[in-house]
């Protein structure tokens, strides 16, 4: 089961599931951070309403917005799935995705930051109890999907993306194209990746030129 459920289409929010495909390695914080924010040419009040519209388009519900603080929280649920446990018997399990946004002024425009997290809820058979585990989504695609819709919504309101980092492209094999001939390739390392680049590559620590470390070495 691939639990990250941010929809890539406006028609519905779905949980991507395939027994034949493994989850891509989670991104390191330095690689994830550039995907979590975009800057726009419009004032923060316009970006704020654009973010609200984007959440509604993607099927999020229970939207709680505070314009004064620039914060927005929303959730979306997948369908519950029946499960069986030898200790608890039959029960239900579902994933809940939560979006947390901060919209603030940035220079002459605005900046939108996004955190996505997942919580798994299980109902334990006849006991009727449940428990929830939450974790930050560290995959690229859900953030790319959200900002693709938000960019379009801001453009519809007369704004443009301003100073946003280039969005890495994730290939079918899970490799991440950072641009300039630099790739993060899935590997059996502490970070889950190695760096593939031209001979003589020197990382700067920037998102598109990650530093070479023991946990993320050059690909052999």
ZIFENPE-V866907 format. One record per residue. RES is the residue in one letter. D_LAST is the distance of its C-alpha to the last C-alpha in whole Angstrom. Layout:
res->RES d_last->D_LAST
res->RES d_last->D_LAST
This chain:
res->X d_last->31
res->X d_last->29
res->X d_last->31
res->X d_last->31
res->X d_last->34
res->X d_last->34
res->X d_last->36
res->X d_last->34
res->X d_last->38
res->X d_last->41
res->X d_last->43
res->X d_last->42
res->X d_last->39
res->X d_last->37
res->X d_last->35
res->X d_last->32
res->X d_last->32
res->X d_last->30
res->X d_last->29
res->X d_last->27
res->X d_last->25
res->X d_last->23
res->X d_last->23
res->X d_last->20
res->X d_last->18
res->X d_last->21
res->X d_last->20
res->X d_last->20
res->X d_last->24
res->X d_last->22
res->X d_last->21
res->X d_last->24
res->X d_last->27
res->X d_last->27
res->X d_last->27
res->X d_last->30
res->X d_last->33
res->X d_last->34
res->X d_last->37
res->X d_last->40
res->X d_last->43
res->X d_last->45
res->X d_last->47
res->X d_last->46
res->X d_last->49
res->X d_last->48
res->X d_last->44
res->X d_last->45
res->X d_last->47
res->X d_last->45
res->X d_last->42
res->X d_last->45
res->X d_last->46
res->X d_last->42
res->X d_last->42
res->X d_last->45
res->X d_last->44
res->X d_last->41
res->X d_last->43
res->X d_last->43
res->X d_last->46
res->X d_last->48
res->X d_last->47
res->X d_last->48
res->X d_last->48
res->X d_last->50
res->X d_last->50
res->X d_last->51
res->X d_last->48
res->X d_last->46
res->X d_last->44
res->X d_last->44
res->X d_last->43
res->X d_last->43
res->X d_last->42
res->X d_last->42
res->X d_last->42
res->X d_last->41
res->X d_last->43
res->X d_last->44
res->X d_last->42
res->X d_last->44
res->X d_last->43
res->X d_last->44
res->X d_last->43
res->X d_last->45
res->X d_last->46
res->X d_last->47
res->X d_last->48
res->X d_last->48
res->X d_last->47
res->X d_last->45
res->X d_last->41
res->X d_last->40
res->X d_last->38
res->X d_last->39
res->X d_last->37
res->X d_last->38
res->X d_last->38
res->X d_last->39
res->X d_last->39
res->X d_last->40
res->X d_last->42
res->X d_last->43
res->X d_last->44
res->X d_last->42
res->X d_last->43
res->X d_last->45
res->X d_last->44
res->X d_last->42
res->X d_last->39
res->X d_last->38
res->X d_last->36
res->X d_last->35
res->X d_last->34
res->X d_last->33
res->X d_last->34
res->X d_last->34
res->X d_last->37
res->X d_last->38
res->X d_last->41
res->X d_last->43
res->X d_last->46
res->X d_last->47
res->X d_last->50
res->X d_last->53
res->X d_last->53
res->X d_last->52
res->X d_last->50
res->X d_last->46
res->X d_last->43
res->X d_last->41
res->X d_last->37
res->X d_last->36
res->X d_last->32
res->X d_last->31
res->X d_last->29
res->X d_last->25
res->X d_last->24
res->X d_last->24
res->X d_last->27
res->X d_last->30
res->X d_last->30
res->X d_last->29
res->X d_last->32
res->X d_last->34
res->X d_last->34
res->X d_last->34
res->X d_last->38
res->X d_last->39
res->X d_last->38
res->X d_last->40
res->X d_last->43
res->X d_last->43
res->X d_last->43
res->X d_last->46
res->X d_last->48
res->X d_last->47
res->X d_last->44
res->X d_last->41
res->X d_last->37
res->X d_last->37
res->X d_last->34
res->X d_last->32
res->X d_last->28
res->X d_last->27
res->X d_last->26
res->X d_last->22
res->X d_last->22
res->X d_last->21
res->X d_last->20
res->X d_last->21
res->X d_last->17
res->X d_last->17
res->X d_last->15
res->X d_last->17
res->X d_last->18
res->X d_last->19
res->X d_last->20
res->X d_last->19
res->X d_last->16
res->X d_last->14
res->X d_last->13
res->X d_last->13
res->X d_last->11
res->X d_last->12
res->X d_last->10
res->X d_last->12
res->X d_last->12
res->X d_last->15
res->X d_last->15
res->X d_last->14
res->X d_last->12
res->X d_last->8
res->X d_last->9
res->X d_last->8
res->X d_last->11
res->X d_last->12
res->X d_last->12
res->X d_last->14
res->X d_last->13
res->X d_last->15
res->X d_last->16
res->X d_last->20
res->X d_last->20
res->X d_last->22
res->X d_last->21
res->X d_last->20
res->X d_last->18
res->X d_last->16
res->X d_last->16
res->X d_last->13
res->X d_last->14
res->X d_last->13
res->X d_last->14
res->X d_last->12
res->X d_last->9
res->X d_last->6
res->X d_last->4
res->X d_last->0
